[in-house]
């Protein structure tokens, strides 16, 4: 029996080719919707049964994709990091195609990061939650590494156009990422204003500050 009172040893026919991946994606999307409804300190405040009900499948089917809630939490976080990086890359590609310099490309990526944080609040909190350290482990890396390298590449692109940060590109990257995440944390708290434009405005100021701190 599992935590939801469901026997995990029952056999079930496998999905036809291709449908298993689609069901996995639907499960991850369902967790995101449920997390948006349960913005609490619990890193994954949903049960397998709730997710299955949201997707419209038998709860037992969850165990064909995820052994337990820890594995599901990591999968949701990995999917979140992948999607935010995809959004940042798409924003970068769009403005670069219009001839934007590296500084404006960095700004476009910061906007995409804030848009994702605003639209995926539950998933975002899971990605950066207090239990996120559990995503590390022997033989595996934290999924945030993908996002870190995306920010770092954007800063390196600015360096390639002649900017130089006295404390190094990694320090500038950390300053920007920390500022944007910290502002989101305040924005999403119960005592703060929830005007969506505040995040974008702050992102602009944070990018301007980081760019001004560079030398030419």
Secondary structure, 3 states (H helix, E strand, C coil): CCCCCCCCCCCCCCCCCCHHHHHHHHHHHHHHHHHHHCCCCCCCCCCHHHHHHHHCCCHHHHHHCCCCHHHHHHHHHHHHHHHHHHHHHHHHHHHHHCCCCHHHHHHHHHHHHHHHHHHCHHHHHHHCCCCHHHHCECCECCCHHHHHHHHHHHHHHHHHCCCECCCCHHHHHHHHHHHHHHHHHHHCCCCCCCCHHHHHHHHHHHHHHHHHCCEC
